[in-house]
Amino acid sequence: MIIYYKLEEIEDIAKIILSFGANNICLQGQMGSGKTTLIRSIMDHLNTVDNVSSPTYGLLNQYQNSTGEVIGYHFDLFRVESQEELKGLDIETYLESPVLTFIEWPELIEGKSLENTLHINFSTIDNNKRGLEITRLS
């Protein structure tokens, strides 16, 4: 599925992504293409109380709702330099949990179990328009 949207339509895109019911969402695209913006919109829709930002330096952010329940994990693997570094993150545990897990730069974890996963590839059309190519692994 391919979707084109304007940045002000991000709320509608978040609802579409949530409608797939996937536990894991892998996001690929150039820096600045909107990966974290989409995650922020999805988490806002799920009523997170946390500030949603890219965990580039910490590699993992956790998001909660107002009751303290964890409702999302957000990995940004851009700075990961080796498979050894990934082992320390124990990503498989997160991928197997019922909590929504986002992974930016998922190509670094190829071969891992990505069942019930949406893959979203971002493209920048212009300053206000983006494209998403969405595929699903069951």
Number of C-alpha atoms within 10 A of each C-alpha: 8 11 11 16 15 14 15 10 11 19 15 12 20 20 14 12 17 15 9 12 12 20 21 26 25 23 24 21 16 12 10 11 21 21 22 20 17 18 24 21 19 23 22 17 13 16 14 22 14 15 13 19 12 19 17 16 11 11 18 17 18 15 19 18 16 10 8 10 11 14 17 23 18 25 23 21 21 17 11 15 10 9 10 9 10 16 11 8 13 10 17 14 8 19 23 16 11 12 16 22 22 27 26 24 19 19 13 16 16 8 7 11 12 21 14 16 22 22 21 22 18 23 18 16 13 10 9 10 15 18 19 22 14 17 14 17 11 9
